[in-house]
Amino acid sequence: MTGISEILVLILLISGILILPRMFKPAPAAKSKKTAAKSLSMKLRAGIAISVLYPAVSALVLKPWQGNIVLYLSAGLLPVALAWALIWVLAAKKH
């Protein structure tokens, strides 16, 4: 009995995934005025790359796994967090 119910559940799932979306038209996509959400500027890409590389390099230098966790947090992660917070605050000032 359980085999039949499992097959029926699979048929229901497949029909729900494949057939139902074709029956309903998708909602029209809202056009946004800004295209900044689609593409990132060169400065923003550089900021993201630096915010990934700086903590990685500082981890290699400070070796937080050997007991320098407080130094790593204050010299490796805190500057990145403060820089992004400053960028966030200054971005709100422009708008």
CYANA upper distance limits for C-alpha pairs under 8 A (distance plus 0.5 A):
  1 MET  CA      5 SER  CA      7.16
  2 THR  CA      6 GLU  CA      6.62
  3 GLY  CA      7 ILE  CA      6.78
  4 ILE  CA      8 LEU  CA      6.70
  5 SER  CA      9 VAL  CA      6.64
  6 GLU  CA     10 LEU  CA      6.72
  7 ILE  CA     11 ILE  CA      6.69
  8 LEU  CA     12 LEU  CA      6.62
  9 VAL  CA     13 LEU  CA      6.63
 10 LEU  CA     14 ILE  CA      6.58
 11 ILE  CA     15 SER  CA      6.53
 12 LEU  CA     16 GLY  CA      6.50
 13 LEU  CA     17 ILE  CA      6.60
 14 ILE  CA     18 LEU  CA      6.40
 14 ILE  CA     19 ILE  CA      8.26
 15 SER  CA     19 ILE  CA      5.54
 15 SER  CA     20 LEU  CA      7.20
 16 GLY  CA     20 LEU  CA      5.77
 16 GLY  CA     21 PRO  CA      8.14
 17 ILE  CA     21 PRO  CA      7.40
 18 LEU  CA     22 ARG  CA      7.67
 19 ILE  CA     23 MET  CA      7.08
 20 LEU  CA     24 PHE  CA      7.22
 21 PRO  CA     25 LYS  CA      7.99
 21 PRO  CA     26 PRO  CA      8.49
 35 THR  CA     39 SER  CA      7.28
 36 ALA  CA     40 LEU  CA      6.81
 36 ALA  CA     41 SER  CA      8.31
 40 LEU  CA     44 LEU  CA      6.68
 40 LEU  CA     45 ARG  CA      6.88
 41 SER  CA     45 ARG  CA      6.75
 42 MET  CA     46 ALA  CA      6.60
 43 LYS  CA     47 GLY  CA      6.61
 44 LEU  CA     48 ILE  CA      6.70
 45 ARG  CA     49 ALA  CA      6.69
 46 ALA  CA     50 ILE  CA      6.55
 47 GLY  CA     51 SER  CA      6.49
 48 ILE  CA     52 VAL  CA      6.85
 49 ALA  CA     53 LEU  CA      6.59
 50 ILE  CA     54 TYR  CA      6.15
 51 SER  CA     55 PRO  CA      7.41
 51 SER  CA     80 VAL  CA      6.31
 52 VAL  CA     56 ALA  CA      7.08
 53 LEU  CA     57 VAL  CA      6.55
 54 TYR  CA     58 SER  CA      6.52
 54 TYR  CA     76 GLY  CA      7.38
 54 TYR  CA     80 VAL  CA      8.39
 55 PRO  CA     59 ALA  CA      6.41
 55 PRO  CA     76 GLY  CA      5.36
 55 PRO  CA     77 LEU  CA      6.43
 55 PRO  CA     80 VAL  CA      8.39
 56 ALA  CA     60 LEU  CA      6.90
 57 VAL  CA     61 VAL  CA      6.80
 58 SER  CA     62 LEU  CA      6.29
 58 SER  CA     63 LYS  CA      8.38
 58 SER  CA     72 TYR  CA      7.58
 58 SER  CA     75 ALA  CA      8.13
 58 SER  CA     76 GLY  CA      6.03
 59 ALA  CA     63 LYS  CA      5.75
 59 ALA  CA     64 PRO  CA      6.77
 59 ALA  CA     72 TYR  CA      7.20
 59 ALA  CA     76 GLY  CA      7.60
 62 LEU  CA     68 ASN  CA      7.11
 62 LEU  CA     71 LEU  CA      8.06
 62 LEU  CA     72 TYR  CA      6.81
 63 LYS  CA     67 GLY  CA      8.12
 63 LYS  CA     68 ASN  CA      6.95
 63 LYS  CA     69 ILE  CA      8.49
 63 LYS  CA     72 TYR  CA      8.28
 64 PRO  CA     68 ASN  CA      4.87
 64 PRO  CA     69 ILE  CA      4.98
 64 PRO  CA     70 VAL  CA      8.42
 64 PRO  CA     71 LEU  CA      8.23
 64 PRO  CA     72 TYR  CA      6.45
 65 TRP  CA     69 ILE  CA      7.48
 68 ASN  CA     72 TYR  CA      6.63
 69 ILE  CA     73 LEU  CA      6.58
 70 VAL  CA     74 SER  CA      6.67
 71 LEU  CA     75 ALA  CA      6.33
 71 LEU  CA     76 GLY  CA      8.18
 72 TYR  CA     76 GLY  CA      5.43
 72 TYR  CA     77 LEU  CA      7.41
 73 LEU  CA     77 LEU  CA      5.57
 73 LEU  CA     78 LEU  CA      6.53
 74 SER  CA     78 LEU  CA      5.65
 74 SER  CA     79 PRO  CA      7.90
 75 ALA  CA     79 PRO  CA      7.06
 76 GLY  CA     80 VAL  CA      7.81
 77 LEU  CA     81 ALA  CA      6.81
 78 LEU  CA     82 LEU  CA      6.55
 79 PRO  CA     83 ALA  CA      6.50
 80 VAL  CA     84 TRP  CA      6.77
 81 ALA  CA     85 ALA  CA      6.63
 82 LEU  CA     86 LEU  CA      6.60
 83 ALA  CA     87 ILE  CA      6.73
 84 TRP  CA     88 TRP  CA      6.55
 85 ALA  CA     89 VAL  CA      6.71
 86 LEU  CA     90 LEU  CA      6.62
 87 ILE  CA     91 ALA  CA      6.49
 88 TRP  CA     92 ALA  CA      6.98
 89 VAL  CA     93 LYS  CA      7.12
 90 LEU  CA     94 LYS  CA      7.20
 91 ALA  CA     95 HIS  CA      7.43
